[in-house]
Amino acid sequence: MEKLTLLIDDMRNIESDLVARGSILGREYLKTHKITHLYLDNDLGDDQDMEGIDILAWARNEGCVPPFIYPVTANPVARRRMIALLENDLGYVNNAGWWSA
């Protein structure tokens, strides 16, 4: 499988193949590309319809969760919620910051 990285974040710049500055484009990329590695922020700006935790839940329900996810949120409460979803709902484990199945 060829590596394809996606960053969903309204502010950070992390070297990625694709960058979505909001939830709508981020979901479109997840649905239409074979993303292998996802950098995901939770707080995506005031005008977004979803936060990172919502995108994770949506991707789970749509069957398009990437095999590797790296939460990049600085929000400690949101980080704990994202990690709980990764561990408890998806069975992912942490390996050097990347969460994977």
Buried (B, 14 or more C-beta within 10 A) or exposed (E): EEEBBBBBBBEBEEEBBBBBBBBEBBBEBBEEBEBBBBBBBBBBEEEBEBBBBBBBBBBBEEEBBBBBBBBBBEBEEBBEBBBEBBEEEBEBEEEEEBBBE
